[in-house]
Amino acid sequence: MKAPIGVIDSGVGGLTVAKELIQQLPNESIIYIGDDARCPYGPRTTEEVTQFTVEMTEALEVLGIKMLVIACNTATAAALETVQERFDFPIIGVIEPGARAALQASERDEIVVLGTQGTVNSRAYDAAILRHAPHAKVQALACPSFVPVVESGDYKTDLARDIVDATLRDLNRKEFDTAILGCTHYPLLQHHIQAALPDAKIISSATETVVDVKRVLHHFGIASTQPDATYRFYTTGKVDKFRDIVEDWLQIQEATVEKIHLQTIIQSKK
């Protein structure tokens, strides 16, 4: 099936999932929406995040996607069940794959979740991990400064390193052997996080999420067999900054990036 896979995020963080999709599923086209204008989602209410997630999903429905990846932990925690019930195409999130990946990596099933305030408050990772390993020990740390430094494009700088160091300084490192990057923005800071937690295994949900995407494509018989994949990126915020991060992180030259007005797209179907 030639229709694209939709990917949504509060901003640029979901590009970490898009990168894995491009590498592992080269025949699949992607339409990506980053809601930079309303980022970060972490401090927002569940109701707001759900509304934003539904709006992006409605826009992608109009644009003709065949399945959706909610490549945002906060949106997955707040809205996954709502959008799964509301739309006809398959929809997956990133929390369940992230939990599985962490348990596969951990030797002691002692895990720390690094996430936004919204994800930490939801305890969605705790629930997902404990479903698979009821004896596991899970702790969580909200890292509210991480998303803004990534969205600003400063994720490679000394400022980013200092923010990561200050945020993670008080963690008791003897209490865990594995850290989940519980926000898809955080892999852009992974080298700083690994340096701050040198003895921990650092886990991103992106790779394991693509395992779920493959399973869904196979189950519904909607995988593309044509090699001419296309990638379109939309932002509700500033195009130039978004394009810079797309081209840097995905190593795509002259990426197709446009500003999207969600309500205009949604109204066009009515």
C-alpha positions as CSV (number, residue, x, y, z in Angstrom):
1,M,0.0,0.0,0.0
2,K,1.6,3.2,-1.2
3,A,-0.1,5.6,1.3
4,P,2.3,7.2,3.8
5,I,2.8,6.5,7.5
6,G,1.9,9.5,9.6
7,V,4.2,10.6,12.5
8,I,3.3,13.3,15.0
9,D,5.1,14.9,17.9
10,S,5.0,18.1,20.0
11,G,8.0,19.3,18.0
12,V,11.2,17.9,16.5
13,G,11.6,15.0,19.0
14,G,9.7,12.5,16.9
15,L,12.4,12.9,14.2
16,T,14.2,10.3,16.3
17,V,11.5,7.8,15.4
18,A,11.3,9.0,11.8
19,K,15.0,8.4,11.4
20,E,14.6,4.7,12.4
21,L,11.6,4.4,10.1
22,I,13.6,5.8,7.2
23,Q,16.6,3.5,7.9
24,Q,14.6,0.3,8.6
25,L,11.7,0.7,6.2
26,P,13.1,2.4,3.1
27,N,10.0,1.7,1.0
28,E,7.7,3.6,3.3
29,S,6.8,7.2,2.7
30,I,6.3,9.5,5.8
31,I,4.3,12.6,6.6
32,Y,5.5,14.2,9.8
33,I,3.8,16.9,11.8
34,G,5.7,18.7,14.6
35,D,3.5,21.0,16.8
36,D,6.3,23.4,17.5
37,A,3.9,26.3,18.0
38,R,2.4,24.6,21.1
39,C,5.6,22.8,22.3
40,P,6.4,21.7,25.0
41,Y,3.5,19.4,25.9
42,G,5.0,18.2,29.2
43,P,3.5,21.0,31.4
44,R,0.1,21.0,29.7
45,T,-3.0,19.3,30.9
46,T,-4.1,15.9,29.7
47,E,-7.1,17.5,28.0
48,E,-5.0,20.0,26.1
49,V,-2.5,17.3,24.9
50,T,-5.4,15.1,23.8
51,Q,-7.0,17.9,21.9
52,F,-3.7,18.7,20.1
53,T,-3.1,15.0,19.3
54,V,-6.6,14.7,17.8
55,E,-6.1,17.8,15.7
56,M,-2.9,16.5,14.2
57,T,-4.4,13.1,13.6
58,E,-7.4,14.6,11.8
59,A,-5.1,16.6,9.6
60,L,-3.1,13.5,8.7
61,E,-6.4,11.6,8.0
62,V,-7.2,14.3,5.4
63,L,-3.7,13.9,3.9
64,G,-4.3,10.2,3.4
65,I,-2.1,8.3,5.8
66,K,-2.5,4.5,6.3
67,M,-1.3,4.3,9.9
68,L,-0.1,6.7,12.6
69,V,2.8,6.7,15.0
70,I,2.4,9.0,18.0
71,A,6.1,9.7,18.4
72,C,5.6,11.7,21.6
73,N,5.6,10.1,25.0
74,T,3.4,12.8,26.6
75,A,0.8,12.5,23.8
76,T,1.0,8.7,23.9
77,A,0.3,8.7,27.7
78,A,-2.5,11.3,27.3
79,A,-4.3,10.4,24.1
80,L,-3.4,7.0,22.6
81,E,-6.6,5.3,23.6
82,T,-8.7,8.3,22.6
83,V,-7.4,8.4,19.0
84,Q,-7.4,4.6,18.6
85,E,-11.1,4.6,19.3
86,R,-11.8,7.6,17.1
87,F,-9.9,6.8,13.9
88,D,-10.1,3.8,11.6
89,F,-6.4,3.3,10.7
90,P,-4.0,1.6,13.1
91,I,-2.3,3.8,15.6
92,I,0.6,3.0,17.9
93,G,2.5,4.9,20.6
94,V,6.1,4.8,21.9
95,I,5.7,3.9,25.6
96,E,5.0,0.2,25.3
97,P,8.0,-0.3,22.9
98,G,10.2,1.8,25.2
99,A,9.2,-0.3,28.2
100,R,10.0,-3.6,26.4
101,A,13.3,-2.3,25.2
102,A,14.4,-1.2,28.7
103,L,13.5,-4.6,30.2
104,Q,15.4,-6.4,27.5
105,A,18.5,-4.3,28.2
106,S,18.3,-4.2,32.0
107,E,20.2,-6.9,34.0
108,R,18.5,-6.2,37.3
109,D,15.1,-4.8,36.1
110,E,16.0,-1.6,37.9
111,I,15.0,1.3,35.6
112,V,14.8,5.1,35.7
113,V,12.5,6.9,33.3
114,L,13.6,10.3,32.2
115,G,10.6,12.2,30.8
116,T,8.5,15.3,30.7
117,Q,6.4,16.2,33.7
118,G,3.3,15.0,31.9
119,T,4.8,11.6,31.1
120,V,6.1,11.2,34.7
121,N,2.8,12.2,36.2
122,S,0.9,9.7,34.1
123,R,3.0,6.8,35.4
124,A,2.4,5.2,32.0
125,Y,5.9,3.8,31.9
126,D,5.6,2.4,35.4
127,A,2.4,0.6,34.3
128,A,3.9,-0.7,31.1
129,I,7.1,-2.0,32.7
130,L,5.2,-3.7,35.6
131,R,2.8,-5.4,33.3
132,H,5.8,-7.3,31.8
133,A,7.9,-7.5,35.0
134,P,5.9,-7.1,38.2
135,H,9.0,-7.3,40.3
136,A,10.8,-4.5,38.5
137,K,11.9,-1.4,40.4
138,V,11.0,1.8,38.5
139,Q,11.7,5.4,39.4
140,A,11.1,8.5,37.3
141,L,12.6,11.9,36.9
142,A,11.0,14.9,35.1
143,C,13.5,16.8,33.0
144,P,11.6,20.0,32.0
145,S,14.7,21.7,30.6
146,F,15.5,19.1,28.0
147,V,12.8,19.7,25.4
148,P,13.4,23.5,25.1
149,V,17.2,23.1,24.6
150,V,16.5,20.6,21.8
151,E,13.8,22.7,20.2
152,S,16.2,25.7,20.2
153,G,18.7,23.7,18.2
154,D,21.3,23.9,20.9
155,Y,21.4,20.1,21.6
156,K,25.1,19.8,20.6
157,T,26.4,22.7,22.7
158,D,28.1,23.1,26.1
159,L,24.8,24.6,27.3
160,A,23.0,21.4,26.7
161,R,25.7,19.4,28.5
162,D,25.5,21.7,31.5
163,I,21.7,21.4,31.6
164,V,21.8,17.6,31.4
165,D,24.5,17.4,34.1
166,A,22.5,19.7,36.5
167,T,19.3,17.8,35.9
168,L,20.7,14.3,36.5
169,R,23.1,15.2,39.3
170,D,20.9,14.1,42.1
171,L,20.0,10.6,40.8
172,N,21.2,7.8,42.9
173,R,23.0,5.8,40.2
174,K,23.2,2.6,42.4
175,E,19.4,2.3,42.2
176,F,19.2,1.6,38.4
177,D,21.2,0.1,35.6
178,T,19.1,1.3,32.7
179,A,17.6,4.7,31.8
180,I,14.7,5.1,29.4
181,L,14.7,8.3,27.3
182,G,11.0,8.8,28.0
183,C,10.7,11.6,25.5
184,T,11.5,11.4,21.9
185,H,13.4,14.7,22.1
186,Y,15.9,13.2,24.5
187,P,17.9,11.0,22.0
188,L,19.2,14.3,20.5
189,L,20.9,14.7,23.9
190,Q,21.9,11.1,24.3
191,H,25.6,11.7,24.2
192,H,25.3,14.2,27.1
193,I,23.0,11.9,29.0
194,Q,25.4,8.9,28.6
195,A,28.3,11.0,29.7
196,A,26.3,12.0,32.9
197,L,25.3,8.4,33.5
198,P,28.3,6.4,32.3
199,D,27.4,3.1,34.0
200,A,23.8,3.0,32.8
201,K,22.4,1.6,29.6
202,I,20.5,4.4,27.8
203,I,17.4,3.2,25.9
204,S,15.4,5.0,23.3
205,S,12.0,3.8,22.3
206,A,12.6,4.6,18.6
207,T,14.1,1.3,17.4
208,E,11.6,-0.9,19.3
209,T,8.8,1.3,18.0
210,V,9.7,0.4,14.4
211,V,9.4,-3.3,15.4
212,D,5.8,-2.5,16.2
213,V,5.3,-0.6,13.0
214,K,6.6,-3.6,11.0
215,R,4.2,-5.9,12.9
216,V,1.3,-3.6,12.1
217,L,2.1,-3.2,8.4
218,H,2.4,-7.0,8.1
219,H,-0.8,-7.7,10.1
220,F,-2.9,-5.4,8.0
221,G,-1.2,-6.1,4.7
222,I,-0.4,-2.5,4.1
223,A,3.4,-2.5,3.7
224,S,4.7,-0.7,0.6
225,T,6.7,-2.7,-1.9
226,Q,7.6,0.3,-4.1
227,P,11.1,1.9,-3.6
228,D,10.2,5.5,-4.3
229,A,9.5,6.7,-0.8
230,T,8.9,10.4,-0.1
231,Y,9.2,12.4,3.1
232,R,7.2,15.5,3.9
233,F,7.7,17.4,7.1
234,Y,5.2,20.0,8.5
235,T,5.5,22.3,11.5
236,T,3.0,24.5,13.2
237,G,5.9,26.8,14.1
238,K,8.9,28.3,12.4
239,V,9.9,26.6,9.2
240,D,13.6,27.6,9.0
241,K,14.5,26.4,12.4
242,F,12.6,23.1,12.0
243,R,14.2,22.5,8.6
244,D,17.7,23.0,10.1
245,I,17.1,20.3,12.7
246,V,15.4,17.9,10.1
247,E,18.4,18.2,7.8
248,D,21.0,17.9,10.6
249,W,19.4,15.0,12.4
250,L,18.1,13.0,9.4
251,Q,21.0,14.0,7.1
252,I,18.5,15.0,4.4
253,Q,19.6,17.8,2.0
254,E,17.0,20.3,1.0
255,A,14.3,18.6,3.1
256,T,10.6,19.3,2.2
257,V,9.4,21.3,5.2
258,E,6.3,23.4,5.2
259,K,4.2,25.3,7.7
260,I,0.8,23.6,8.4
261,H,-2.4,25.2,9.6
262,L,-4.2,22.3,11.2
263,Q,-7.7,23.8,11.3
264,T,-7.5,24.8,7.6
265,I,-6.7,21.2,6.7
266,I,-9.4,19.8,9.0
267,Q,-12.0,22.1,7.7
268,S,-11.3,21.1,4.1
269,K,-12.8,17.7,4.7
270,K,-16.1,19.1,6.0
